[in-house]
Amino acid sequence: MKPKYYITTPIYYVNDQPHIGHAYTTIACDVLARWKRLDGFDVMFLTGTDEHGQKVEKAAADAGIPPQEFTDRVSVHFRDMTAAMGISNDDFIRTTEPRHVASCQELWRRLQANGAIYLGGYEGWYAVRDEAFYDEGELTTRPDGTRVAPTGAPVEWVVEPSYFFRLSAWQDKLLEFYESHPDFIAPATRRNEVLGFVKGGLKDLSISRTSFKWGIKVPGDDAHVMYVWLDALTNYITAAGFPDADAENWRFWPADLHMVGKDILRFHAVFWPAFLMAAGLAPPTRVFAHGWWLIEGEKMSKSLGNVVKPADLVEKYGLDPVRYFLLREVPFGNDGDFSRRALISRMNVELANDLGNLAQRSLSLLARNCEGRLPPRGPATEEDTAILAAAEALPGLLRGHLDRQAFGDALEEVWKVIRAGNFYIDQQAPWALRKTDTVRMAAVLRVLADVLRGVATVLQPFMPGSMGRMLDQLGVPDDARELAALASPLPDGTVLPTPQGVFPRFVEEAG
């Protein structure tokens, strides 16, 4: 039986259109899902949209349409984004679906039955934009007197009846959980933030609202709708089949990885495990909080007019180069400053010059000098053994890096081999060997073909289309493209198609 792997993006809030930040998270998850499938895992990969709450109700009212119609219109943009970015998700969940309403209400009932919920009244500072409550000490005051949350969102004083979750009872239990599961929160800086927050003391959490109606009804009390974050977080177990313990997908719970932006870490690393454990359910295995893409040092926002749309990038630069750049340019977990100049540089230097040139030279030489067939391996020289060993080590090296979500480190391991491959072909000069030693020439070209096969195989999750075409040109059949298949060399004499460039240089149009 295959090992299982369950990975999720956050579900995206439908008050606006997708931007590069949404694509970044989703592509990172897609790379991990594809990698795990290549590595023999049974994978469940979930994304979707978060469709309830006061912000959506207001946006729908401003648009003059009912909230459901509004969410139907906006959710499709996120579904379209997954297709445009080549995402291989197994499910797309919407929090307005009947399966999700049933899941949330059952989770509420379990929390209530376990004494984790009580009815009270709430007074406090609330940010509609963040759908979150803040303590007085977290707020700052702008020169115009507006009180704002740490995120910059304006807050208002709210007074209303509310159900509360006994979060205060979970402080010590959460700290014990973090201690016994040191890899639960990553990277380490984010883990330290969460530990500091929890050690500072937890207050009971308001988990229902009566001041608006667009949400999931609290079981047994229709005057209340569930706090949007309790609703949203539950999507991860809804998709796994909760509350049906016999559901086919329930075997995937607990999730192996929740990938989130750093701004929503507290909800995933504090509230969510507390909700789950209070309901008698297992918490997820790991939560990774990545950084933001900034534009000239500023966070993307519609008001600043600096939003980068993923579809526009793909149309101009191509899908695989964009996927590659986003995970190559900045250490995953850090903030990054988006630059089209940097994207073009990565395309031309690393994709076109390094990898594209190595593949094109090797395949062209095979086509011209080996009758378009894969030659046999010859007696291995020290140089042959070294570069073949480096290529054979890639699956193990990448496995370790990707399990830590270190995408840049993983890609650097591959590029070490690609750079070594370019050095090897220059050093061995098979074009010169053609005149002096055709047997050695064929052996060198076979080494290059085997190295390129290893490189293209491990890069498939990052650039599936381009690497699929490269594997086609290397004569690798569709059923021999998983990591385990690298242990079996391709048969001597395998027919190779006519070589075609995979990564053309990008030339910026004048004007």
VEXDREN-2710 file (C-alpha; in Angstrom, 1 decimal):
% VEXDREN-2710
k/r/px/py/pz
1/MET/0.0/0.0/0.0
2/LYS/1.3/3.4/-0.9
3/PRO/2.1/5.9/1.9
4/LYS/-0.4/8.8/2.0
5/TYR/0.2/12.5/1.8
6/TYR/-2.4/15.3/2.4
7/ILE/-1.4/18.8/1.5
8/THR/-3.5/22.0/1.5
9/THR/-3.4/25.6/0.4
10/PRO/-5.3/28.1/2.6
11/ILE/-8.7/28.6/1.1
12/TYR/-8.7/32.0/-0.6
13/TYR/-11.1/34.7/0.4
14/VAL/-13.5/35.7/-2.4
15/ASN/-13.7/39.5/-1.8
16/ASP/-11.2/40.1/-4.7
17/GLN/-9.4/38.6/-7.7
18/PRO/-6.4/36.2/-7.5
19/HIS/-2.9/37.8/-7.4
20/ILE/0.6/36.5/-7.5
21/GLY/0.6/35.8/-3.7
22/HIS/-2.3/33.3/-4.2
23/ALA/-0.4/31.7/-7.1
24/TYR/2.8/31.5/-5.1
25/THR/1.2/29.4/-2.3
26/THR/-0.7/27.2/-4.7
27/ILE/2.4/26.5/-6.9
28/ALA/4.4/25.6/-3.8
29/CYS/1.8/23.1/-2.8
30/ASP/1.5/21.8/-6.3
31/VAL/5.3/21.1/-6.5
32/LEU/5.1/19.1/-3.2
33/ALA/2.0/17.2/-4.4
34/ARG/3.6/16.3/-7.7
35/TRP/6.9/15.4/-6.0
36/LYS/5.2/13.0/-3.6
37/ARG/3.3/11.4/-6.5
38/LEU/6.6/10.9/-8.3
39/ASP/8.0/9.4/-5.1
40/GLY/5.3/6.8/-4.8
41/PHE/2.8/8.4/-2.5
42/ASP/-1.0/8.4/-2.6
43/VAL/-1.6/12.2/-2.6
44/MET/-4.6/14.3/-1.7
45/PHE/-4.1/18.0/-2.7
46/LEU/-6.8/20.5/-1.7
47/THR/-7.4/24.1/-2.5
48/GLY/-10.6/26.2/-2.6
49/THR/-12.4/29.4/-1.6
50/ASP/-13.5/30.9/1.7
51/GLU/-16.9/32.5/1.0
52/HIS/-18.6/33.6/4.3
53/GLY/-18.2/36.5/6.6
54/GLN/-18.9/40.2/6.9
55/LYS/-16.5/41.3/4.2
56/VAL/-18.2/39.1/1.6
57/GLU/-21.7/40.3/2.8
58/LYS/-20.6/43.9/2.4
59/ALA/-18.9/43.3/-1.0
60/ALA/-22.0/41.6/-2.3
61/ALA/-24.2/44.5/-1.1
62/ASP/-21.9/47.0/-2.7
63/ALA/-22.2/45.0/-6.0
64/GLY/-26.0/45.0/-5.6
65/ILE/-26.3/41.2/-5.8
66/PRO/-27.0/38.4/-3.2
67/PRO/-24.0/37.0/-1.4
68/GLN/-24.3/33.5/-3.0
69/GLU/-24.4/35.0/-6.5
70/PHE/-21.4/37.2/-5.6
71/THR/-19.4/34.2/-4.3
72/ASP/-20.3/32.1/-7.4
73/ARG/-18.9/34.8/-9.6
74/VAL/-15.6/35.4/-7.7
75/SER/-14.9/31.8/-6.8
76/VAL/-14.6/30.8/-10.4
77/HIS/-11.6/33.2/-10.8
78/PHE/-9.7/31.1/-8.3
79/ARG/-10.7/27.9/-10.0
80/ASP/-9.5/29.4/-13.3
81/MET/-6.2/30.4/-11.6
82/THR/-5.5/26.8/-10.7
83/ALA/-6.0/25.7/-14.3
84/ALA/-3.9/28.6/-15.6
85/MET/-1.0/27.8/-13.2
86/GLY/-0.9/24.1/-14.1
87/ILE/-2.1/23.1/-10.6
88/SER/-2.8/19.4/-10.0
89/ASN/-5.3/19.7/-7.1
90/ASP/-7.5/16.7/-6.4
91/ASP/-10.3/18.7/-4.9
92/PHE/-11.6/22.3/-4.9
93/ILE/-13.7/23.2/-1.9
94/ARG/-16.1/26.0/-1.4
95/THR/-17.3/26.8/2.0
96/THR/-20.9/27.4/0.7
97/GLU/-21.2/23.7/-0.3
98/PRO/-23.7/21.6/1.6
99/ARG/-20.9/19.1/2.6
100/HIS/-19.0/21.9/4.3
101/VAL/-22.1/23.3/6.2
102/ALA/-22.7/19.8/7.6
103/SER/-19.1/19.4/8.6
104/CYS/-18.9/22.7/10.4
105/GLN/-22.2/22.1/12.3
106/GLU/-21.0/18.7/13.4
107/LEU/-17.7/20.1/14.6
108/TRP/-19.6/22.7/16.6
109/ARG/-21.8/20.0/18.2
110/ARG/-18.8/18.0/19.2
111/LEU/-17.1/21.1/20.8
112/GLN/-20.3/21.9/22.6
113/ALA/-20.8/18.3/23.8
114/ASN/-17.2/18.4/25.2
115/GLY/-17.9/21.6/27.1
116/ALA/-15.6/23.7/24.9
117/ILE/-18.2/26.3/24.0
118/TYR/-20.4/28.6/26.1
119/LEU/-22.7/31.6/25.4
120/GLY/-21.6/35.0/26.6
121/GLY/-21.3/38.6/25.4
122/TYR/-18.5/40.1/23.5
123/GLU/-17.0/43.6/23.7
124/GLY/-13.8/44.3/21.8
125/TRP/-11.9/45.6/18.8
126/TYR/-12.8/43.9/15.6
127/ALA/-11.2/44.4/12.1
128/VAL/-13.7/43.6/9.3
129/ARG/-10.9/43.3/6.8
130/ASP/-9.1/40.7/8.8
131/GLU/-12.2/39.0/10.2
132/ALA/-10.3/39.1/13.5
133/PHE/-10.4/40.4/17.0
134/TYR/-7.5/42.3/18.5
135/ASP/-6.4/43.2/22.0
136/GLU/-5.9/46.9/23.0
137/GLY/-2.1/46.3/23.3
138/GLU/-1.9/45.2/19.6
139/LEU/-3.4/48.4/18.2
140/THR/-1.9/51.6/17.1
141/THR/-3.5/55.0/16.4
142/ARG/-3.0/56.9/13.1
143/PRO/-2.6/60.7/13.0
144/ASP/-6.3/61.0/12.0
145/GLY/-7.3/59.1/15.2
146/THR/-8.2/55.8/13.4
147/ARG/-7.3/52.7/15.5
148/VAL/-5.7/50.0/13.4
149/ALA/-4.6/46.4/13.9
150/PRO/-1.0/45.2/13.3
151/THR/-2.0/44.4/9.7
152/GLY/-3.0/48.1/9.1
153/ALA/-6.7/47.2/9.0
154/PRO/-9.0/49.7/10.8
155/VAL/-10.8/48.3/13.9
156/GLU/-14.2/49.1/15.4
157/TRP/-15.5/48.5/18.9
158/VAL/-18.0/45.6/18.8
159/VAL/-20.6/44.8/21.4
160/GLU/-22.8/41.7/20.8
161/PRO/-23.9/38.4/22.2
162/SER/-21.5/35.6/21.2
163/TYR/-20.6/32.0/21.8
164/PHE/-17.0/31.5/23.0
165/PHE/-14.5/28.8/22.6
166/ARG/-12.6/28.0/25.8
167/LEU/-9.2/28.8/24.3
168/SER/-7.8/29.8/27.7
169/ALA/-8.0/26.2/28.7
170/TRP/-5.6/25.2/25.9
171/GLN/-2.5/27.3/26.7
172/ASP/-0.5/24.6/28.6
173/LYS/-1.8/21.8/26.3
174/LEU/-0.7/23.7/23.2
175/LEU/2.7/24.5/24.6
176/GLU/3.1/20.8/25.5
177/PHE/2.0/19.9/21.9
178/TYR/4.6/22.3/20.4
179/GLU/7.3/20.9/22.6
180/SER/6.5/17.3/21.7
181/HIS/6.1/18.2/18.0
182/PRO/9.0/20.5/17.2
183/ASP/8.4/20.4/13.5
184/PHE/4.7/21.4/13.7
185/ILE/5.4/25.1/12.9
186/ALA/8.0/26.2/10.4
187/PRO/10.1/28.1/9.7
188/ALA/11.8/28.5/13.1
189/THR/11.2/32.2/13.3
190/ARG/7.4/31.7/12.9
191/ARG/7.5/28.9/15.5
192/ASN/9.1/31.4/18.0
193/GLU/6.4/33.9/17.2
194/VAL/3.6/31.5/18.0
195/LEU/5.3/30.3/21.2
196/GLY/5.6/33.9/22.3
197/PHE/2.0/34.5/21.6
198/VAL/0.7/31.5/23.5
199/LYS/3.1/32.0/26.4
200/GLY/1.7/35.5/26.7
201/GLY/-1.7/34.0/27.7
202/LEU/-4.7/32.9/25.7
203/LYS/-8.2/34.4/26.1
204/ASP/-11.4/32.7/25.3
205/LEU/-12.3/33.2/21.6
206/SER/-15.5/34.7/20.3
207/ILE/-16.7/32.1/17.7
208/SER/-20.1/33.5/16.6
209/ARG/-21.6/36.7/15.3
210/THR/-25.1/38.2/15.3
211/SER/-24.5/41.5/13.5
212/PHE/-24.5/39.9/10.0
213/LYS/-26.2/36.9/8.5
214/TRP/-23.9/35.6/5.7
215/GLY/-22.4/32.5/7.4
216/ILE/-23.1/29.0/8.6
217/LYS/-25.9/28.9/11.2
218/VAL/-24.9/27.8/14.7
219/PRO/-26.8/24.5/15.4
220/GLY/-29.8/25.2/17.6
221/ASP/-29.4/29.0/17.6
222/ASP/-30.2/30.6/14.2
223/ALA/-29.6/34.1/15.5
224/HIS/-25.9/33.3/15.4
225/VAL/-23.6/32.5/12.5
226/MET/-20.2/30.9/13.0
227/TYR/-17.0/33.0/13.2
228/VAL/-15.6/32.9/9.7
229/TRP/-12.3/31.4/10.8
230/LEU/-13.9/28.4/12.6
231/ASP/-15.9/27.9/9.4
232/ALA/-12.9/28.4/7.1
233/LEU/-10.4/26.1/8.9
234/THR/-12.9/23.3/9.0
235/ASN/-12.6/23.0/5.2
236/TYR/-9.5/20.8/5.7
237/ILE/-11.5/18.1/7.4
238/THR/-14.6/18.6/5.3
239/ALA/-12.6/17.6/2.2
240/ALA/-11.3/14.5/4.0
241/GLY/-14.9/13.4/4.5
242/PHE/-15.7/14.6/8.1
243/PRO/-17.9/13.6/9.9
244/ASP/-18.1/10.3/8.0
245/ALA/-15.3/8.2/9.6
246/ASP/-15.9/5.7/6.8
247/ALA/-15.4/8.2/4.0
248/GLU/-12.7/7.2/1.5
249/ASN/-10.6/10.3/2.1
250/TRP/-10.7/10.2/5.9
251/ARG/-7.6/8.0/5.7
252/PHE/-5.7/11.1/4.7
253/TRP/-6.4/12.9/8.0
254/PRO/-4.4/14.3/9.8
255/ALA/-3.1/16.5/7.0
256/ASP/0.6/16.3/6.5
257/LEU/1.1/20.0/5.6
258/HIS/-1.0/23.1/5.7
259/MET/0.8/25.8/3.7
260/VAL/-0.2/29.3/4.7
261/GLY/0.9/32.9/4.4
262/LYS/2.6/34.3/7.5
263/ASP/-0.4/36.7/8.2
264/ILE/-2.7/33.8/9.0
265/LEU/-0.3/31.6/11.0
266/ARG/-2.0/32.3/14.3
267/PHE/-5.3/30.9/13.1
268/HIS/-3.7/27.7/11.8
269/ALA/-1.1/27.1/14.6
270/VAL/-3.1/28.2/17.7
271/PHE/-6.8/28.2/17.1
272/TRP/-7.0/25.2/14.7
273/PRO/-5.2/22.6/16.7
274/ALA/-7.1/23.7/19.8
275/PHE/-10.4/23.3/18.0
276/LEU/-9.5/19.9/16.7
277/MET/-8.1/18.5/20.0
278/ALA/-11.1/19.9/21.9
279/ALA/-13.4/18.0/19.4
280/GLY/-11.3/14.8/19.9
281/LEU/-9.7/15.0/16.5
282/ALA/-6.0/14.8/15.6
283/PRO/-4.2/18.1/14.7
284/PRO/-2.3/18.4/11.4
285/THR/1.3/17.3/11.2
286/ARG/2.9/20.6/10.0
287/VAL/2.0/24.2/9.3
288/PHE/4.5/26.2/7.1
289/ALA/4.1/30.0/7.0
290/HIS/5.8/31.6/4.0
291/GLY/6.5/35.2/3.3
292/TRP/5.0/37.7/1.0
293/TRP/5.9/38.9/-2.5
294/LEU/6.4/42.7/-2.3
295/ILE/6.5/45.2/-5.1
296/GLU/9.3/47.6/-4.6
297/GLY/9.1/47.0/-0.9
298/GLU/5.4/47.5/-0.7
299/LYS/2.8/44.7/0.0
300/MET/0.5/44.3/-3.0
301/SER/-2.8/46.1/-2.8
302/LYS/-5.5/47.2/-5.2
303/SER/-5.4/50.7/-3.7
304/LEU/-1.7/51.1/-4.5
305/GLY/-2.3/49.7/-8.0
306/ASN/0.7/47.3/-7.8
307/VAL/-1.1/44.0/-7.9
308/VAL/0.7/41.5/-10.2
309/LYS/-1.8/39.1/-11.9
310/PRO/-0.5/35.6/-12.4
311/ALA/-2.3/35.2/-15.8
312/ASP/-0.5/38.3/-17.1
313/LEU/2.9/36.8/-16.2
314/VAL/2.1/33.5/-17.8
315/GLU/0.9/35.1/-21.0
316/LYS/4.1/37.1/-21.3
317/TYR/6.8/34.8/-20.0
318/GLY/5.3/31.2/-20.1
319/LEU/4.0/29.0/-17.3
320/ASP/7.0/27.0/-16.4
321/PRO/9.5/29.9/-16.2
322/VAL/7.0/31.7/-13.8
323/ARG/6.6/28.6/-11.7
324/TYR/10.4/28.1/-11.6
325/PHE/11.2/31.8/-10.8
326/LEU/8.7/32.1/-7.9
327/LEU/10.3/29.1/-6.0
328/ARG/13.9/29.8/-7.1
329/GLU/14.3/33.6/-6.5
330/VAL/13.7/33.8/-2.7
331/PRO/14.4/31.4/0.2
332/PHE/10.9/30.0/0.9
333/GLY/9.6/31.5/4.1
334/ASN/11.2/34.9/3.5
335/ASP/9.6/38.0/1.9
336/GLY/10.7/38.7/-1.7
337/ASP/10.7/41.7/-3.9
338/PHE/9.1/40.9/-7.3
339/SER/11.1/42.1/-10.3
340/ARG/10.5/41.3/-14.0
341/ARG/14.2/42.0/-14.6
342/ALA/15.0/39.2/-12.2
343/LEU/12.5/36.9/-13.8
344/ILE/14.0/37.4/-17.2
345/SER/17.5/36.9/-15.9
346/ARG/16.6/33.5/-14.4
347/MET/14.9/32.6/-17.7
348/ASN/17.9/33.4/-19.8
349/VAL/20.8/32.5/-17.5
350/GLU/19.5/29.4/-15.8
351/LEU/16.8/28.0/-18.0
352/ALA/18.0/28.9/-21.5
353/ASN/21.8/29.0/-21.0
354/ASP/22.4/26.4/-18.3
355/LEU/19.7/23.7/-18.7
356/GLY/18.4/24.5/-22.2
357/ASN/21.9/24.7/-23.7
358/LEU/23.1/21.5/-22.1
359/ALA/20.0/19.6/-23.4
360/GLN/20.2/21.1/-26.9
361/ARG/23.9/20.4/-27.3
362/SER/23.6/16.8/-26.0
363/LEU/20.5/15.9/-27.9
364/SER/21.8/17.4/-31.2
365/LEU/25.0/15.5/-30.9
366/LEU/23.1/12.3/-30.3
367/ALA/20.9/13.0/-33.3
368/ARG/23.9/13.7/-35.6
369/ASN/26.4/11.1/-34.4
370/CYS/24.4/8.2/-33.0
371/GLU/21.7/7.9/-35.6
372/GLY/19.2/9.4/-33.2
373/ARG/19.5/6.4/-30.9
374/LEU/20.6/6.0/-27.3
375/PRO/24.1/4.5/-27.4
376/PRO/25.3/1.9/-24.8
377/ARG/27.3/2.9/-21.8
378/GLY/31.0/2.4/-22.2
379/PRO/33.7/1.8/-19.6
380/ALA/33.3/4.5/-17.0
381/THR/36.0/7.0/-16.4
382/GLU/36.5/8.9/-13.1
383/GLU/34.7/11.9/-14.6
384/ASP/31.8/9.7/-15.8
385/THR/31.4/8.1/-12.4
386/ALA/31.4/11.4/-10.6
387/ILE/28.7/13.1/-12.7
388/LEU/26.5/10.0/-12.9
389/ALA/26.8/9.7/-9.1
390/ALA/25.8/13.4/-8.6
391/ALA/22.7/12.9/-10.8
392/GLU/21.8/9.6/-9.0
393/ALA/22.0/11.4/-5.7
394/LEU/19.4/14.0/-6.7
395/PRO/16.2/12.2/-5.6
396/GLY/17.5/11.7/-2.1
397/LEU/18.8/15.2/-1.8
398/LEU/15.6/16.8/-3.0
399/ARG/13.5/14.5/-0.8
400/GLY/15.2/16.0/2.2
401/HIS/14.9/19.6/1.1
402/LEU/11.3/19.4/-0.1
403/ASP/10.2/17.7/3.2
404/ARG/11.5/21.0/4.8
405/GLN/9.8/23.1/2.1
406/ALA/13.3/24.4/1.1
407/PHE/12.4/24.8/-2.6
408/GLY/15.4/27.0/-3.4
409/ASP/17.9/24.6/-1.8
410/ALA/16.3/21.7/-3.8
411/LEU/16.7/23.6/-7.1
412/GLU/20.3/24.6/-6.2
413/GLU/21.1/20.9/-5.9
414/VAL/19.8/20.3/-9.4
415/TRP/21.7/23.3/-10.8
416/LYS/24.9/22.0/-9.3
417/VAL/24.5/18.9/-11.5
418/ILE/23.5/21.0/-14.5
419/ARG/26.5/23.2/-14.2
420/ALA/28.7/20.1/-13.7
421/GLY/27.1/18.7/-16.9
422/ASN/28.1/21.8/-18.9
423/PHE/31.6/21.5/-17.5
424/TYR/31.7/17.8/-18.4
425/ILE/30.5/18.3/-22.0
426/ASP/33.1/21.1/-22.5
427/GLN/35.8/19.0/-20.9
428/GLN/35.0/15.8/-22.8
429/ALA/34.3/17.6/-26.1
430/PRO/32.4/14.8/-27.9
431/TRP/32.4/16.8/-31.1
432/ALA/36.2/16.4/-31.1
433/LEU/36.0/12.7/-30.1
434/ARG/34.0/12.0/-33.2
435/LYS/37.3/12.4/-35.2
436/THR/39.5/10.4/-32.8
437/ASP/37.4/7.9/-30.7
438/THR/33.8/7.3/-31.7
439/VAL/33.3/4.6/-29.0
440/ARG/34.3/7.1/-26.3
441/MET/32.2/9.8/-28.0
442/ALA/29.2/7.5/-27.8
443/ALA/29.9/6.7/-24.1
444/VAL/30.1/10.5/-23.2
445/LEU/26.8/11.2/-25.0
446/ARG/25.2/8.3/-23.1
447/VAL/26.4/9.8/-19.8
448/LEU/24.9/13.1/-20.8
449/ALA/21.6/11.5/-21.7
450/ASP/21.4/9.7/-18.4
451/VAL/22.3/12.8/-16.4
452/LEU/19.7/14.8/-18.3
453/ARG/17.1/12.1/-17.6
454/GLY/17.8/12.4/-13.9
455/VAL/17.6/16.2/-14.0
456/ALA/14.4/16.3/-16.0
457/THR/12.8/13.7/-13.8
458/VAL/13.3/15.5/-10.5
459/LEU/12.4/18.9/-12.1
460/GLN/9.0/17.6/-13.3
461/PRO/7.1/19.0/-10.3
462/PHE/8.5/22.4/-10.8
463/MET/8.1/22.6/-14.6
464/PRO/5.9/19.8/-15.6
465/GLY/5.3/20.8/-19.3
466/SER/8.9/21.7/-20.1
467/MET/10.3/18.6/-18.4
468/GLY/7.7/16.4/-20.0
469/ARG/9.0/17.6/-23.4
470/MET/12.6/17.0/-22.4
471/LEU/11.8/13.5/-21.2
472/ASP/10.0/12.9/-24.5
473/GLN/13.2/13.9/-26.4
474/LEU/15.3/11.6/-24.2
475/GLY/13.0/8.7/-25.2
476/VAL/11.7/8.1/-21.7
477/PRO/8.3/6.4/-21.8
478/ASP/5.4/7.8/-19.8
479/ASP/5.5/4.9/-17.4
480/ALA/9.2/5.4/-16.5
481/ARG/9.1/9.0/-15.2
482/GLU/8.7/8.3/-11.5
483/LEU/11.7/8.5/-9.2
484/ALA/11.9/4.8/-8.7
485/ALA/12.2/4.3/-12.5
486/LEU/15.6/6.1/-12.5
487/ALA/17.1/2.8/-11.1
488/SER/16.4/1.2/-14.4
489/PRO/18.5/2.5/-17.3
490/LEU/16.8/3.1/-20.6
491/PRO/17.5/0.3/-23.2
492/ASP/20.4/0.8/-25.5
493/GLY/19.2/1.8/-28.9
494/THR/16.1/3.6/-27.7
495/VAL/14.9/5.9/-30.5
496/LEU/15.2/9.6/-29.8
497/PRO/12.9/12.1/-31.4
498/THR/14.3/15.1/-33.4
499/PRO/15.6/17.5/-30.7
500/GLN/13.8/20.8/-30.2
501/GLY/14.7/23.6/-27.9
502/VAL/12.8/23.7/-24.6
503/PHE/13.8/27.1/-23.2
504/PRO/14.3/29.8/-25.8
505/ARG/15.9/33.0/-24.7
506/PHE/13.5/35.8/-23.7
507/VAL/14.0/39.0/-25.6
508/GLU/12.1/42.1/-24.2
509/GLU/10.2/43.8/-27.0
510/ALA/11.5/47.3/-27.8
511/GLY/9.2/50.2/-26.6
END
